[in-house]
Amino acid sequence: MAAQSLYLAPLLPSAPPSDSFSARSQLFFTNKPGKSDRLAGRRKCVHASSSSLSSAPVVDRPPLESARDGHRANQTLPKLRVLVAGGGIGGLVFALAAKRKGFDVVVFERDLSAVRGEGKYRGPIQIQSNALAALEAIDPDVADEIMREACVTGDRINGLVDGISGEWYIKFDTFTPAAERGLPVTRVISRMTLQEVLARAVGDDLIMNESNVVDFVDDGKKVAVILENGDRYEGDLLVGADGIWSQVRKILFGHQDAMYSGYTCYTGIADFVPPDIESVGYRVFLGHKQYFVSSDVGAGKMQWYAFHNEPAGGTDISNGKKKRLLEIFGKWCDKVVDLILSTDEEEILRRDIYDRVPVLNWSKGRVALLGDSIHAMQPNLGQGGCMAIEDSYQLALELEQALKQSLETNQPVDIASSLKRYEEARRVRVAIIYGMARMAANMATTYKPYLGVGLGPLSFLTNLRIPHPGRVGGRVFIKLAMPFMLNWVLGGYSPKLQGRSLSCRISDKASEHLRKWFEDDDALERALNGEWYLLPCGKGANMSPQPIRLSRDEHKPCIIGNTSHSDQSIASVTICAPQVSEMHARITFKENAFYLTDLRSQHGTWIIDVEGKRYRVPPNSPVRVRPSDSIQFGSDRKALFRVKVQRGSQEQRKTEDQLLLSTV
């Protein structure tokens, strides 16, 4: 039996905003026969009587009273019926904004369980200060709930580091631009949680599941969407928020290929707490044609993304993702390798990264695009979802102003012009942020820490550890430009927002040490909160594979030698190696740092830093030990240990020890 066309009966402008959607639209909700909902409690939107569908009249909106009649105060804003294709973050935020403006909204989503499943697999999403402020302007209560559920990252150090050494390249201050403008501080939230909050605020009765928009017809007065099952719904305008592969965009402007970024992305969430969790929110680890991003997402978990420059369409062998990642990033610093090792194979996913170059036209007639459907961007700035939220606020605002103008002039609502004003208000800002995201990817592509990287036959020059001129120049440029960029990205849209208080939240406080951490790498290192270990990596025949945990007791130094010592005031570590003396070296802890002293050993004590530079520790002169340094007792490399800082709760201790042994 052919599917019968369905029409949403036009809503009367006299219906008060507080009425339920079903009362306003004269609809009721039920499960569609023969087709089960994929989400419990999710209902289909159908007319009360199928026999009346084909003859349902399209009722014209009654004429507005003229302002000259002196009755403007009693007039009600005409209702707009807004159709939204796509129930992702952009579609739901716009639906919420439109609902709060008093519009009648229907959201069509192909599969809400897939949307939320995508959220599960793609992990948390960063919502930066500009988007949080827009959410506050749309619905303060919903914004409050989202911020309560989210993990604050903008109150800590964020920035770029070298992937191999782990040393800071540039630090970002995302707290000050927010605090100075009275904006919420950047947060990270689970996509599933975010979409649940938004769907609940929009209302289940306004979201139609199993409703895939495959076509639409715009006759100039109304626009009708056609679903995959043949059902048809009519409204005053259609908003395409159906993602980077948008069907609405394809129909509106014809087929246009998305652009492959050149990177494939592996992603995962690790049950892992790094020792600098209190001081660092997120980091981007840079390498030549590859980079790695890590972020705290709360609840003892870290989210990470691993980007690698390669052709699109690649696949991995069964259970081979983790192995390949270790082949690509295995020689990088512990902060990267630990996250990969701590993630289960089945939790690692892979996708190619595409974007869409912004275009001049975002709308045509009564149809407009929003979010990824018009300006999908790379995730390097964490602004993709944020731009969709800003879009939603602006589009709802333009429609509201068009309604008010209609009331004042006693003319029909000019939908097409309001959509053009929306795209004009958004076009430049979105294009600039898109370009910044592209530039960030290009910087990762061209990043070279040392001379010789990427030079093939001349790659031996990397052993000299000569900083690459591009790295030095790029650092100067970013250091100068970054404060201006962050101020504009995070705060540049806030002057346009209406209805929100220009004040910071009491809960949005940064550490009192934040400024010092920005200025002093040593202070940031001293803030590490974890256990320090010596991991054996020498080739001595009698070397134990077990890690050595260093004592943080300032009154109990650790003595390294080839025999055990019975003195209870010290911690004795015995290393059976030919060149280790009876009393070879001492490791002490003071002011949150470890120091190594050579005790006039015969063959000396050596430190090898993260750049591979090797130097001898002078006798009886304490030398600061850094995370990821290697310590060599003797000159024959048989008693070689790597320093590692690891943090974990008692429940995580077993996993931690396994991780340490894996690293060894």
Buried (B, 14 or more C-beta within 10 A) or exposed (E): EEEBBBBBBBBBBEBEBEEEBBEBBBBBBEEBEEEEBBBEEBBBBBBEEEEEBEEBEEEEBEEBBEEEEEEBEEBBBBBBBBBBBBBBBBBBBBBBBBBBBBBBBBBBBBBBBEBBBBBEBBBBBBBBBBBBBBBBBBBEEBBBBBBEBBBBBBBBBBBBBBBBBBBBBBBBBBBBBBBEBBBBBBBBBBBBBBBBBBBEBBBBBBBBBBBBBBEBEBEEEBBBBBBBEEBBBBBBBBBBBBBBEBBBBBBBBEEEEBBBBBBBBBBBBBBBBBBBBBBBBBBBBBBBBBBBBBBBBBEBBBBBBBBBBBEEEEEBEEEEBBBBBBEBBEEBBBBBBBBBBBBEEEBBEBEBBBBBBBBEEBBBBBBBBBBBBBBBBBBBBBBBBBBBBBBBBBBBBBBBEBBEBBBEEBEEBBBBEBBBBBBEBBBEBBBBBBEBBBEBBEBBBBBBBBBBBEEEEEEEBBEEBEEBEBBEEBBEEBEEEBEEBBBBBBBBBBEBBEEBEEEBBEEBBBBEBBBEBBEEEEBBBBBBBBBBBBBBBBEBEEBEEEBBBBBEEEEEBBBBBBEEBEEEEBBBBBBBBEBBBEBBBBBBBEEEBBBBBBBEBEBBBBBBBBEEEEEEBEEEEBBEBBBBBBBBBBBBBBBBBBBBBBBBEEEBEEBBBEBBEEBB
